Amino acid sequence: MHPFSLVKADSTRAAVEAGRRGGRFIAGGTTLVDLMRETVERPGRLVDIDGLPLRGITTTPGGGLRIGALVRMAEAAADSRVRVMFPVVSQALELSASAQLRNMATIGGNIMQRTRCTYFRDVSADCNKRRPGSGCAARGGLNRTHAILGTSEHCVATHASDVAVAFAALEARVRLLGPDGERSVPFAGFLLPPGGTPDREQAIGRGELITAVEIPPLPRRLRSGYLKVRDRQSYEFALTSAAVALHLRGGVIRAAKVAAGGVGTVPWKLPAVERELLGERPSERLWARAAERAADGARPLAHNGFKVELLKRTVERQLRVVGGTR
């Protein structure tokens, strides 16, 4: 690990100023410390934000939910409002990492985590995220766990967060505080697909601090849930996952929110699946037809072609679990 300095921010404004001067924010540290130990990240200055007042979970007008950036993953998963209003979020959190990590890791840190691509974490390998212009070793290497959606010639790494998939499905927004004040970014535009700049992973400016994630008001009663498919039952990243939220009224699907994880360079919203569902009545035939659209645009690599069919089956299964059949 390379030498670094550590300062403790006593206010959000002080944190923003320290970030503007080049400091890297750290709270739970469950990702950044690992990357520093592996010399993937070499920040010269860390800004400890763990004591800032960004921990609350509150309801918003109309029935939405605001989760502070420093709320621990375990705390958010156990919160009664999260569990009742948006089970997909609590389930995604509970299927993440280990109990020990969930007790330390924060919501803001989780959505900012970097890829688990082995080539990114191997400093001897070519990686455009780590060293722009060096190439992408995963494209011609072992790529079984890599992305099939949202890829580019420069990067095929997946985003590792489970709860980010739930936030993407629910069309959440990320609240930011920066040198120029506060702003709100749609979750779909916060995490960036690689394109030609895979080293730029979030739509966040220098010194900007995540203060909260806000889930908008959605129709009640909303049924939702998260399914994660992986090589082993615990402490493993998704091969595929599906976050599904449905609102049924009069036996008809009036609102549908669906996203997938483990298959995209960012949490992947599935608008084609959503369109197939709207205005329809739940049935086995509907779930199968809608799920066929889940892999639209997929570009599998040498070793991950199985993800195309696995994604469709994962989405179909979770549609059946959340929506039921008649």
Sequence and secondary structure as in RCSB ss.txt:
>XXXX:A:sequence
MHPFSLVKADSTRAAVEAGRRGGRFIAGGTTLVDLMRETVERPGRLVDIDGLPLRGITTTPGGGLRIGALVRMAE
AAADSRVRVMFPVVSQALELSASAQLRNMATIGGNIMQRTRCTYFRDVSADCNKRRPGSGCAARGGLNRTHAILG
TSEHCVATHASDVAVAFAALEARVRLLGPDGERSVPFAGFLLPPGGTPDREQAIGRGELITAVEIPPLPRRLRSG
YLKVRDRQSYEFALTSAAVALHLRGGVIRAAKVAAGGVGTVPWKLPAVERELLGERPSERLWARAAERAADGARP
LAHNGFKVELLKRTVERQLRVVGGTR
>XXXX:A:secstr
    EEEE SSHHHHHHHHHTT EEESS TTHHHHHHTTS   SEEEE TTSS   EEEETTTEEEEETT BHHH
HHH HHHHHH HHHHHHHHTSS HHHHHH BHHHHHH     HHHH TTS BTTTSTTS BHHHHS  TTS SBS
 BTTB      SHHHHHHHTT EEEEEETTEEEEEEHHHHB   TT TT  BS  TT EEEEEEE    SSEEEE
EEEE SSSSS   SEEEEEEEEEETTEEEEEEEEEESSBSS EE HHHHHHHTT    HHHHHHHHTTTTTT   
 SS THHHHHHHHHHHHHHHHHH   
